[in-house]
Amino acid sequence: MHQFGFFFVPSQHYLVNNLNLIKMRIKVNNQEVVIFQGATVKDALLKSFSRDDVDKALINSVEAYDQWGHEIGLDSPLKPDQTITYQFKQ
């Protein structure tokens, strides 16, 4: 049994890696990012920046949006299969 007790993991929304850490899939600007459960928008953007070789110092000059086009804060929690987009402030 996992040291944190029993938990249910929906099959398509979460991934469990070999360390038994629960991860979830998020789309950032139409690119899939696999990130830990409980991550925020900022966490997903930083991982996306790292993949795309974008300077992480630019995180404070970003506006993030949910799949409906509403602006969301960088500290907003993410849910599995959520889609977010970002653009740099002008």
C-alpha positions as CSV (number, residue, x, y, z in Angstrom):
1,M,0.0,0.0,0.0
2,H,1.2,3.5,-0.8
3,Q,2.5,5.3,2.3
4,F,-0.2,8.0,2.0
5,G,-3.0,5.5,2.1
6,F,-5.4,4.3,-0.6
7,F,-6.5,6.7,-3.4
8,F,-8.4,6.4,-6.6
9,V,-6.8,7.4,-9.8
10,P,-9.0,7.9,-12.9
11,S,-7.3,6.1,-15.8
12,Q,-7.2,8.8,-18.5
13,H,-6.7,11.9,-16.4
14,Y,-3.8,11.1,-14.2
15,L,-0.5,9.3,-14.8
16,V,1.4,7.4,-12.0
17,N,5.2,7.3,-12.6
18,N,7.6,4.8,-11.1
19,L,7.9,6.8,-7.9
20,N,4.1,6.6,-7.3
21,L,3.8,10.3,-7.8
22,I,0.5,11.3,-9.4
23,K,0.8,13.5,-12.4
24,M,-1.8,15.1,-14.7
25,R,-1.9,16.2,-18.3
26,I,-2.4,19.9,-19.1
27,K,-2.4,21.6,-22.5
28,V,-0.4,24.8,-22.7
29,N,-0.7,26.6,-26.0
30,N,-1.8,23.3,-27.6
31,Q,1.2,21.4,-26.3
32,E,0.8,18.7,-23.7
33,V,2.6,19.2,-20.4
34,V,2.7,16.5,-17.8
35,I,2.8,18.0,-14.3
36,F,2.2,17.0,-10.7
37,Q,-1.2,17.0,-9.1
38,G,-1.9,20.2,-7.3
39,A,0.1,22.3,-9.7
40,T,-0.8,25.9,-10.5
41,V,-0.9,27.8,-13.8
42,K,2.6,29.2,-13.0
43,D,4.0,25.7,-12.5
44,A,2.6,24.6,-15.9
45,L,3.9,27.7,-17.6
46,L,7.4,27.3,-16.2
47,K,7.5,23.7,-17.4
48,S,6.3,24.8,-20.8
49,F,9.0,27.6,-20.8
50,S,11.6,25.1,-20.0
51,R,10.6,22.8,-22.9
52,D,10.4,25.7,-25.3
53,D,13.7,27.4,-24.2
54,V,11.9,30.5,-23.0
55,D,13.6,32.6,-20.3
56,K,11.8,31.7,-17.0
57,A,12.3,35.3,-15.8
58,L,9.6,36.3,-18.3
59,I,6.9,34.6,-16.2
60,N,5.8,37.9,-14.7
61,S,5.1,39.3,-18.1
62,V,2.6,36.7,-19.1
63,E,-1.2,36.8,-19.3
64,A,-2.8,33.3,-19.0
65,Y,-6.3,32.3,-20.2
66,D,-8.5,29.3,-19.7
67,Q,-10.1,27.4,-22.6
68,W,-13.0,29.9,-22.7
69,G,-10.7,32.9,-23.0
70,H,-11.1,34.1,-19.5
71,E,-7.9,35.5,-17.9
72,I,-6.7,33.4,-15.0
73,G,-4.1,34.2,-12.3
74,L,-0.7,32.5,-12.2
75,D,-1.6,31.0,-8.8
76,S,-4.9,29.4,-10.0
77,P,-5.0,25.6,-9.4
78,L,-5.1,23.3,-12.4
79,K,-7.4,20.3,-13.1
80,P,-6.6,17.3,-15.2
81,D,-7.0,17.8,-19.0
82,Q,-7.3,21.6,-18.5
83,T,-6.3,23.7,-21.5
84,I,-4.6,27.1,-20.9
85,T,-3.0,29.5,-23.3
86,Y,-0.7,32.4,-22.6
87,Q,0.7,35.5,-24.3
88,F,3.2,38.0,-23.3
89,K,1.9,41.4,-22.1
90,Q,2.5,44.3,-24.4
